[in-house]
Amino acid sequence: MVKSLKNYSNPKILYDLFSYSKGRGYIVLQQEDLKKVDAVLDDAQGQRGMLIAVLQRVQEKVGYLPEEAMKMIAERLSLSLTNVYGVASFYKHFHFKPRGKNIVKVCMGTACHVRGAKAVLTEMEGKLGIKEGETTKDLSVTLETVGCVGCCALAPVVTVNDQDLYGELTPKMVDDIIAMARSEHGTHV
């Protein structure tokens, strides 16, 4: 078991996290990410009650909760790996796969659904080349759906990074949303 990064000899860990249509994609957990996890665990000082805070900080630092980080958390907090995964998988906030730099959320609440959110989602999936819940190969975009954004008068709506809201959408406007996200967030959506 990994007790500290200082005792860890493998600088890179390969994880088969997701498959691409043209073969299998691999994410490499870099030594710098392992150091970030180690620093978070040093701050926790082995306190089991810090589990949720540790999970939040690791995800904040690394972007998601990779398997090796989960093993390190379990070992350093003297918890079973099953317990750590049980807590992390209970909360929707935690993610076990890398997410895109931009998180695009399509509202699927009642008002948005009635006003064409499914067509907007389908168009978004086609333009990005991914399905809902997936991330583009270049890790620039994760496409998600949400139950309700709370802007029913503007339905259907899409948010980008929980900051920018686009309302009264039609499938024809998807290209514009992608272009705005590209220019405002500096990514290749």
C-alpha positions as CSV (number, residue, x, y, z in Angstrom):
1,M,0.0,0.0,0.0
2,V,1.1,3.6,-0.7
3,K,1.8,5.4,2.6
4,S,3.5,8.4,1.1
5,L,4.6,9.7,-2.2
6,K,8.1,9.6,-0.9
7,N,7.9,5.8,-0.9
8,Y,6.3,5.7,-4.3
9,S,8.5,4.5,-7.1
10,N,6.4,4.6,-10.3
11,P,6.3,8.1,-11.8
12,K,3.3,7.4,-14.1
13,I,0.2,5.4,-13.6
14,L,-1.9,4.3,-16.6
15,Y,-5.6,4.0,-16.2
16,D,-8.0,2.6,-18.8
17,L,-10.8,5.0,-17.9
18,F,-12.7,5.2,-21.1
19,S,-12.9,3.9,-24.6
20,Y,-12.8,5.9,-27.8
21,S,-14.4,4.8,-31.0
22,K,-11.0,4.4,-32.6
23,G,-9.5,2.3,-29.8
24,R,-8.8,2.6,-26.1
25,G,-7.8,6.0,-24.6
26,Y,-5.4,6.2,-21.6
27,I,-5.0,8.9,-19.1
28,V,-1.6,9.3,-17.5
29,L,-1.6,10.4,-13.8
30,Q,1.5,12.5,-13.6
31,Q,4.0,12.6,-10.7
32,E,2.9,16.2,-10.1
33,D,-0.7,15.1,-9.5
34,L,0.5,12.4,-7.1
35,K,2.4,15.1,-5.2
36,K,-0.8,17.2,-5.0
37,V,-2.7,14.3,-3.5
38,D,0.1,13.6,-1.1
39,A,0.1,17.3,0.0
40,V,-3.7,17.2,0.6
41,L,-3.2,14.0,2.7
42,D,-0.4,15.6,4.7
43,D,-2.8,18.4,5.6
44,A,-5.5,15.9,6.7
45,Q,-3.0,14.4,9.2
46,G,-4.7,11.0,9.0
47,Q,-8.1,12.2,10.4
48,R,-10.8,9.9,9.1
49,G,-13.4,12.6,9.6
50,M,-11.7,14.6,6.9
51,L,-12.7,12.1,4.1
52,I,-15.2,14.3,2.3
53,A,-13.0,17.4,2.6
54,V,-10.0,15.3,1.3
55,L,-12.1,14.0,-1.6
56,Q,-13.1,17.6,-2.5
57,R,-9.6,19.0,-2.3
58,V,-8.1,16.1,-4.4
59,Q,-10.8,16.6,-7.0
60,E,-10.1,20.3,-7.0
61,K,-6.4,19.8,-7.4
62,V,-6.4,16.9,-10.0
63,G,-9.8,17.5,-11.7
64,Y,-11.3,14.1,-10.8
65,L,-10.7,11.2,-8.4
66,P,-8.3,8.7,-10.1
67,E,-8.0,5.2,-8.7
68,E,-4.5,5.7,-7.4
69,A,-5.6,8.8,-5.5
70,M,-8.5,6.8,-4.0
71,K,-6.0,4.1,-2.8
72,M,-3.7,6.7,-1.3
73,I,-6.7,8.3,0.5
74,A,-7.8,5.0,1.9
75,E,-4.4,4.1,3.2
76,R,-3.5,7.4,4.7
77,L,-6.9,7.8,6.4
78,S,-6.9,4.2,7.6
79,L,-10.2,3.5,5.7
80,S,-11.1,0.6,3.4
81,L,-11.0,1.4,-0.3
82,T,-14.7,0.3,-0.4
83,N,-15.6,2.9,2.2
84,V,-13.8,5.7,0.3
85,Y,-15.5,4.7,-2.9
86,G,-18.8,4.3,-1.1
87,V,-18.7,7.9,0.2
88,A,-17.4,9.4,-3.1
89,S,-20.0,7.5,-5.3
90,F,-22.8,8.6,-3.0
91,Y,-22.4,12.3,-4.0
92,K,-23.0,13.4,-7.6
93,H,-20.3,16.1,-7.1
94,F,-17.5,13.6,-7.3
95,H,-16.2,12.3,-10.6
96,F,-14.0,9.2,-11.3
97,K,-13.2,10.1,-14.9
98,P,-11.4,13.2,-16.2
99,R,-13.7,16.1,-17.1
100,G,-13.4,18.7,-19.7
101,K,-12.2,22.2,-19.2
102,N,-15.7,23.4,-20.0
103,I,-18.7,21.8,-18.5
104,V,-21.7,22.3,-20.8
105,K,-25.1,21.5,-19.2
106,V,-28.3,21.2,-21.0
107,C,-31.4,21.7,-18.8
108,M,-33.9,18.9,-19.2
109,G,-36.5,20.2,-16.7
110,T,-40.2,20.2,-17.6
111,A,-40.3,23.7,-19.2
112,C,-37.0,23.0,-21.2
113,H,-38.2,19.5,-22.2
114,V,-41.5,20.8,-23.5
115,R,-39.8,23.6,-25.4
116,G,-37.2,21.4,-27.2
117,A,-34.3,20.7,-24.9
118,K,-34.0,17.2,-26.3
119,A,-33.4,18.5,-29.9
120,V,-30.8,21.0,-28.5
121,L,-29.1,18.1,-26.7
122,T,-29.1,15.9,-29.7
123,E,-27.6,18.7,-31.8
124,M,-24.9,19.4,-29.1
125,E,-24.0,15.7,-29.1
126,G,-23.6,15.7,-32.8
127,K,-21.5,18.8,-33.0
128,L,-19.2,17.8,-30.2
129,G,-19.1,14.1,-31.2
130,I,-19.9,12.9,-27.8
131,K,-23.0,11.7,-25.9
132,E,-24.4,13.2,-22.7
133,G,-22.2,12.3,-19.7
134,E,-19.1,12.0,-21.9
135,T,-16.0,14.1,-22.4
136,T,-14.3,15.0,-25.7
137,K,-11.0,13.2,-26.4
138,D,-9.0,16.4,-26.0
139,L,-10.7,17.0,-22.6
140,S,-12.0,20.4,-23.6
141,V,-15.7,19.7,-23.0
142,T,-17.9,17.5,-20.8
143,L,-21.6,17.4,-21.8
144,E,-24.1,16.9,-19.1
145,T,-27.8,17.3,-18.4
146,V,-29.4,18.8,-15.3
147,G,-32.9,18.5,-13.9
148,C,-33.6,22.2,-13.7
149,V,-31.5,25.3,-13.9
150,G,-34.3,27.5,-12.6
151,C,-34.7,29.8,-15.6
152,C,-37.9,28.3,-16.9
153,A,-39.1,31.5,-18.6
154,L,-36.0,31.2,-20.9
155,A,-36.5,27.5,-21.7
156,P,-34.7,25.7,-23.2
157,V,-31.4,26.7,-21.6
158,V,-27.8,25.6,-21.6
159,T,-25.1,26.7,-19.1
160,V,-21.3,26.7,-19.6
161,N,-19.2,26.2,-16.5
162,D,-22.2,27.2,-14.3
163,Q,-21.5,30.8,-15.2
164,D,-22.8,31.6,-18.7
165,L,-26.5,31.0,-19.4
166,Y,-27.9,30.7,-22.9
167,G,-31.7,30.7,-23.2
168,E,-34.6,30.4,-25.7
169,L,-32.5,28.0,-27.7
170,T,-33.1,26.1,-30.9
171,P,-30.8,23.4,-32.4
172,K,-29.7,26.0,-35.0
173,M,-28.1,28.1,-32.1
174,V,-25.8,25.3,-30.9
175,D,-22.9,26.4,-33.3
176,D,-23.2,29.9,-31.8
177,I,-23.0,28.5,-28.2
178,I,-19.9,26.5,-29.1
179,A,-18.3,29.5,-30.7
180,M,-19.1,31.7,-27.7
181,A,-17.7,29.1,-25.3
182,R,-14.6,28.9,-27.5
183,S,-14.0,32.6,-27.5
184,E,-15.0,33.3,-23.9
185,H,-13.2,30.4,-22.3
186,G,-10.3,30.0,-24.6
187,T,-10.8,26.4,-25.5
188,H,-11.4,24.4,-28.6
189,V,-14.9,23.3,-27.9
